[in-house]
Every structure is written in C-alpha cells, then in structure tokens.
Amino acid sequence: MRLPLSTYRLQIRESFDLNDASEVTDYVTSLGADWLYLSPLLVAEPGSDHGYDVIDHSRIDPVRGGASGLANLADVARSAGRGILVDIVPNHMGVATPSANAWWWDLLTHGQGSRYAEAFDVDWAAAAGRIRIPVLGDGDGELDALELVDGQLRYYDNAFPLAPGTADDGASAQTVHDRQNYELVNWRRADAELNYRRFFAVNSLAGIRVEVPWVFAESHAEIVRWVREGLVDGLRVDHPDGLADPGGYLDALQAATGGTYVLVEKILEGSEQLPPSWAAAGTTGYDALGDIDRVLVDPAGKVVLDDLEGRLQGTPAEIDAVWPELIYDSKRDIADGILRSEVLRLARLIPEVPGADDALAELLAAFPVYRSYLPFGVDHLNHAARAAAARRPDLAARIDALLPVLSDPEHPAAVRFQQTSGMVMAKGVEDTAFYRFSRLTSLNEVGAEPGEFAIGVDEFHARQQHRQAVLPASMTTLSTHDTKRGEDVRARISVLAEIPAEWESVLSELRSLAPLDDGPFEKLLWEAVIGAWPITRERLDAYAEKAAREAGTSTTWTKQNEAFEKRMHELVAAVFDDSRVSDIVTAFVRRVAQAGWSNSLSAKLIQLTAPGVPDVYQGSELWETSLVDPDNRRPVDFAVRRDYLAQIDRGWLPEIDDTGAAKLVVTSRALRLRRDKPELFSRYLPVPAYGSAAGHVVAFDRGDAVTVATRLPLGLEAAGGWGDTTLELAGRRWVDSLTGERFEGGTVRLADLLSRYPVALLVADDFDDSRALED
C-alpha cells in the first residue's frame, strides 16, 4: 500500500475541473505536497458545486472533466511523482431531480417491483407501499397544480414518472397521482412522515444500502476501476457512520481495490478510538485540529469568558454544566423535530415496546458519541441508557426493555439505531449547539469539543505520542470544506482568551450600537467579524443568516423571524456603514491581528510536522479566513500563490502581514522537508523549554527535525518577551529550514531562534537541506 506523506485538497467542480487540477499540479509539487486530494468526481446533481449529491455512479462527471480529465491528471501527477486521493460518497445519492437519477426514477416508476427497491432504504409499510416525496407547498390546493405532460406528472418545475398503465384512461392528473408508487406530500411532513432514509435531514439525499452486495458492486465499479488501473492511489470515505455496517463496508472496499490507502470521515469524541477492526489508515483529521487549536488557547481566560457566557445565556449555573445541557436539549429537539421520522421508524421495528419513540429519542439525546459499531461500543449504549433513565425515570422500564434489542448487532432496530444516533449528534451538536454556545467560538469546530477549553503543552505532547503510536498514517487538518471557520479565523479568535476583559468591553460597545437581543448569537457573530476581518458585506450577510437559522433561537430555516433578521442585516450593514461601529472593529482587529497571525503560523507548523499525514486545504497556504460553507469553497487565486512562492524561492523572507506570504514560507518549507526527507519524521519526543517564558513554547523532536512554536503571544509580549528562555538541543549545528539561519547546538536562546518568525523548523546542519529550501 502506498502511503501519502502529505496532501493538498482541491475542490473539483465545473469552474475548476480535473483539467484545471492538472494545470496546478506543478504548483502543488513546488509547494511541497505529496498527493493531490480531490473532492467527489462522479456525476452529481446539475449545478452541484460540491459533488456530494451523486446521481450516477458509473462515470466521472463531464462537467468535472470526465474520464479523460482524470486520466490526464493521473499522467501529470505520475510524471511529477504525485499520488491522488479521491473523496467517495457511499451513503447516499442525490434525488432532487428524479429524472437525472436513473436508479431513483426507476424506483418511483415501479415501486416495490423495481430492481432498485433493494438499493434504497425505504419503509414501504409506513405509507401503504408508496414513497412519500415532500415537495408540495403550503397551499390547500397544491395538488390542483399537477399536470400530465409528455408522459410525466408535473408539479411546476418538478417532473415525476408514471407507472405503466396508470395514465391510459384519460383520468385527471390528481387521479393519476393517486395510482403512483409515490405520494407527493407537503414539504413540512418530511420531519415526521418521510419513509426513506436521508443524509441527515436533507430530503434531496436518499440513503442507499451498500451492505447489499450488488449495490456495493454497481455503485463502486467505477471507483474500483480508478484504483485497479492506477489512476488513484487512495480513497476518502464520506460519512461512514451513515452505513448499516461501516466495518463490513471497509472490508469490502479493501477486497475490491486490492488494499488501497483508505481514510474515513469519522468524528471521534474525546478519548473515543477508531474501531480497531476497521480496514482504514485513520480519520480525516478533525481530532488533530481540536488538539492544535486548544494548545494555543490561554486557560487563564476561561474564568472571565465563562462568566460572560453565563450572563449571555441567562443562567447562574457553572458554564461547564451548561454545555452538556445545551447538547442534550439540541439533540432532543432534533430527535423530536427534523429527525422524528427516523425515530418513528425505529419504534415501528420494536412493536413489543409500546411508546418506544419517547424512550428512543431520550437514548439518542443521551448518546455520548456519534454511534457504536456493535459489539464494539456497546458501553456507549449502556452509558446512554443510564443517563436517559436518570433524567427520565418515567421511561426507565421502556429503556430497560429496549436495551437488549439495541445491543443485538443482528436486530434491525439495533442497526438502524446506530445509523440514527450519528444523524442526531451531527444535527444537534455541529449544526445547532455550535451556533448557540459562544464562550470562545474558535473551539466550536467540527470534530472538536467546545466543552474542553484549553489543553496544556504536556497533554498536547501525550496526545501526539499516542497518534504516532496508534495511527501514524491518519490525516491531520486545520481547514476543510466542512469547517465552520477557516483556520486563521480561529487562530485570531483564540487570542480573545488572552484578553477576555478587553473583549468583553469591546463586545458591550458593539452590542449597544447594534443590538439584537440574542446575547450568545450576537457574541458569535461579532467574533466572526473580528476573526474574518476584512470581509465583504455579502459574505458576512450570508454567514449571519445561515448561523442565525442554524442556531434556531431567534429565527429558523422553516419559520423566519422577519423582524429579527431585519435587525441582524442592519447589524451587518453597521459594520460597514456606521463609523462608530467600524472604528471599534478596526481598532480591535489591530489589537489582535499580529497575535492571531502568530497563532496561525504556530498552528500551521505544528500541523505540518506533527504525527499523521498533513492536509493543506486549497489556498490555506496563505491566510484562510473563510467562514462556513459555501464561503469556504470560494475560488483560489493560484497566480498570486505562484508569484509569492517564486519570490520566496529567490530569497524573499516576507514580513508577517496581511499578504499571508509568511505562512507560505512555513507551509512550503515544512511540506518540502516532510516529503523529501521523511526519515527525519520517525518519532515524537517533547522538547522542554527552560526559563521565565517556558510556558509560551511548544517544541518537539521528530527524529532529526525539531519544531518550535510560540503560544499565547500577547502574554509573552506583556512579560517582556523571551528573556532567558532556552531550549536544549543536541550538540550539533542546526539550520532553521524557514529562514536558513544557522545555530550552534546545546543551549539555544529562544530570543535568537525566534527573532524573525514566531516559529522555527530546525534540521541538523549535517543534513543537506538544499532540497527543503529550494524545489
């Protein structure tokens, strides 16, 4: 199995297809990345910018470059010595345009008689043998809009097939509709009455059953061809938690591909471990992201920020107790709301337990991780049962009755419960609670735990040593297409923990000038403004709207509060149009920008040199100031990056400024060293610092490469700098791969080592580092 040393993620779409990827392969090579990492390639819904709504597994999307595009990219990549990792989507298909998806169209046409009835996860008994399609509007006579046109049933721009023999007698469109294998229903009925499994709560993404051998074979034939023909070297599996049997799926994938490199998009909670039986090299790196962010957060800021959050939340309770309650409330709301149909379907599988739906919802709300993989993880189910019974003693008997069923790996209800718990967690926590809790929003990130405020250097080292020992080929990341805030937005927001009282004062001024009467959301929004500044009005407006509706406290996606949203958009306008507001914002950004950039460079160097396979998300070699999708899929200006890199390779050592070129120095030098001299990264040993500012250093030895990074830069500045602080290195001469500066070994003063940048990447001077400094 070929393993990558690093990856560079590219979003492949119509505006940047596989042929465009070929054109930037030389830049990716010069940057120092080992493999290209591509978003989904198969045919997706017309106009899809992300590719996760696959409608045809048999071919590469022509608008993404088609088969010839991949063949050409593979040739270019091979010539440059690069590998290719591709994102695949086994859990669901796009069904927004039924006629575009041959499998779905056949299912709607023939119902249970369709060959694809086995492929889609439909509860036929729940709707008298029909599939409920939630597309109708809210009017009383929506079915009156139905028409028969060209052998199809039309509802405005929506077209549906007709079962054979159902429209041959001149019957009305409504009568013909009643004869079909599907039933068009009001869109609001989806939450409680939908009878096909979705991706989370997205009606236009229908789950498929890859546990069925022929479904796996037909949905993966093209993917397997890529691997077997040497076009692709590895696969990234999207959302394995949605599958009935993730472990079995990974076994099948390994068998079909002959044992290729596989990563899973798996979110691990706290100390949770990847199932040891999985045929996967690791995760896509959210767990690493959380560790890196937290070692750069000042734990001393917690008291002030806790108190502020408590007042904004309107609770006198300890804020550490508020977060778990917020998670419970959000998850229970999801189980009772947009995923009610999944809970009811579970209950139908356990008719011997009357009223099971309430108990099941309580268990889902109490489940501590995304899911179990029975028998692995049954302890999480037992934990949820104890917690649910303690919270709801009236449900204890029903929970006791459910537990043996849900613990049985072979029971259909247990299989579906495992698939559902991940949905409830994702929607309740990532997409709801993360927008309701604003203590320090750099911590509200996918795969991370906002309840963990900061970690010390010793704990960080322990976690990296564990990663090196257990999953050395697992990916690490700082930004993805799914992150709520780009890495450099988070790095700046984390500075607030160093000056929490100052931030509280500034926030109070901003809230008084543009009030919303939703304290936690206002704080979340203002932190986004500070973290992403400068940002355009359009981007900030779009983020504010999405964040407010996801939070669901003052407005929602399905029931907008027009008065609140009007004030919210006025707040955004004030950032640009009200000099009182803009002056406060710009002044405070000046206060934290340099410290934020210091955090950014530290985070980047740590991620690129710590254990694991580091991924660089497209464009993030300069400042990555995106907010939540689709903002984080904006086009990348590769011309600027090429120009900066060429200047750096000619000897330019840029200042740390708003160009982000200093980050490109860090990224390129670390990636090149890691790719060209992997033997320097064979171990992980903490390197202690000594002296008055020792707490401001994260340093580790990877073999013959030593990483040195600054933490808590404002505190360091306030204390007068590095002073007498030193590192003890082996008695050899060392060169900083970032600057080319050389140092004698033994006792090294941090003031000398970090005089230009807040980070250093040291390599023994007897190693010829010319390839790391110049490509």
C-alpha positions, 0 to 999 in steps of 0.5 A: 500500500502506498502511503501519502506523506502529505496532501493538498485538497482541491475542490473539483467542480465545473469552474475548476475541473480535473483539467484545471487540477492538472494545470496546478499540479506543478504548483502543488509539487513546488509547494511541497505536497505529496498527493493531490486530494480531490473532492467527489468526481462522479456525476452529481446533481446539475449545478452541484458545486460540491459533488456530494449529491451523486446521481450516477455512479458509473462515470466521472462527471463531464462537467468535472472533466470526465474520464479523460480529465482524470486520466490526464491528471493521473499522467501529470501527477505520475510524471511529477511523482504525485499520488491522488486521493479521491473523496467517495460518497457511499451513503447516499445519492442525490434525488432532487431531480428524479429524472437525472437519477436513473436508479431513483426514477426507476424506483418511483416508476415501479415501486416495490417491483423495481430492481432498485427497491433493494438499493434504497432504504425505504419503509414501504409499510409506513405509507401503504407501499408508496414513497412519500416525496415532500415537495408540495407547498403550503397551499390547500390546493397544491395538488390542483397544480399537477399536470400530465405532460409528455408522459410525466406528472408535473408539479411546476418545475418538478417532473415525476414518472408514471407507472405503466398503465396508470395514465391510459384512461384519460383520468385527471392528473390528481387521479393519476397521482393517486395510482403512483408508487409515490405520494407527493406530500407537503414539504413540512411532513418530511420531519415526521412522515418521510419513509426513506432514509436521508443524509441527515435531514436533507430530503434531496439525499436518499440513503442507499444500502451498500451492505447489499452486495450488488449495490456495493458492486454497481455503485463502486465499479467505477471507483474500483476501476480508478484504483485497479488501473492506477489512476488513484492511489487512495480513497476518502470515505464520506460519512461512514457512520451513515452505513448499516455496517461501516466495518463490513463496508471497509472490508469490502472496499479493501477486497475490491481495490486490492488494499488501497490507502483508505481514510474515513470521515469519522468524528471521534469524541474525546478519548473515543478510538477508531474501531480497531477492526476497521480496514482504514489508515485513520480519520480525516483529521478533525481530532488533530485540529481540536488538539492544535487549536486548544494548545494555543488557547490561554486557560487563564481566560476561561474564568472571565469568558465563562462568566460572560457566557453565563450572563449571555445565556441567562443562567447562574449555573457553572458554564461547564454544566451548561454545555452538556445541557445545551447538547442534550436539549439540541439533540432532543429537539432534533430527535423530536423535530427534523429527525422524528421520522427516523425515530418513528421508524425505529419504534415501528421495528420494536412493536413489543415496546409500546411508546418506544419513540419517547424512550428512543429519542431520550437514548439518542439525546443521551448518546455520548458519541456519534454511534457504536459499531456493535459489539464494539461500543456497546458501553456507549449504549449502556452509558446512554441508557443510564443517563436517559433513565436518570433524567427520565425515570418515567421511561426507565422500564421502556429503556430497560426493555429496549436495551437488549434489542439495541445491543443485538448487532443482528436486530434491525432496530439495533442497526438502524439505531446506530445509523440514527444516533450519528444523524442526531449528534451531527444535527444537534451538536455541529449544526445547532449547539455550535451556533448557540454556545459562544464562550470562545467560538474558535473551539466550536469546530467540527470534530472538536469539543467546545466543552474542553477549553484549553489543553496544556503543552504536556497533554498536547505532547501525550496526545501526539505520542499516542497518534504516532503510536496508534495511527501514524498514517491518519490525516491531520487538518486545520481547514476543510470544506466542512469547517465552520471557520477557516483556520486563521479565523480561529487562530485570531479568535483564540487570542480573545482568551488572552484578553477576555476583559478587553473583549468583553468591553469591546463586545458591550460597545458593539452590542449597544450600537447594534443590538439584537437581543440574542446575547450568545448569537450576537457574541458569535457573530461579532467574533466572526467579524473580528476573526474574518476581518476584512470581509465583504458585506455579502459574505458576512450577510450570508454567514449571519443568516445561515448561523442565525437559522442554524442556531434556531433561537431567534429565527429558523430555516422553516419559520423566519423571524422577519423582524429579527433578521431585519435587525441582524442585516442592519447589524451587518450593514453597521459594520460597514456603514456606521463609523462608530461601529467600524472604528471599534472593529478596526481598532480591535482587529489591530489589537489582535491581528499580529497575535492571531497571525502568530497563532496561525503560523504556530498552528500551521507548523505544528500541523505540518510536522506533527504525527499523521499525514498533513492536509493543506486545504486549497489556498490555506497556504496563505491566510484562510479566513473563510467562514462556513460553507459555501464561503469556504469553497470560494475560488483560489487565486493560484497566480498570486500563490505562484508569484509569492512562492517564486519570490520566496524561492529567490530569497524573499523572507516576507514580513508577517502581514496581511499578504499571508506570504509568511505562512507560505514560507512555513507551509512550503518549507515544512511540506518540502522537508516532510516529503523529501526527507521523511526519515527525519519524521520517525518519532515524537519526543517533547522538547522542554523549554527552560526559563521565565517564558517556558510556558509560551513554547511548544517544541518537539523532536521528530527524529532529526527535525525539531519544531518550535512554536510560540503560544499565547503571544500577547502574554509573552509580549506583556512579560517582556518577551523571551528573556532567558528562555532556552531550549536544549538541543543536541550538540550539533549545528542546526539550520532553521529550514524557514529562514536558513539561519544557522545555530550552534547546538546545546543551549539555544536562546529562544530570543535568537531562534525566534527573532524573525518568525514566531516559529522555527523548523530546525534540521541538523546542519549535517543534513543537506537541506538544499532540497527543503529550501529550494524545489 
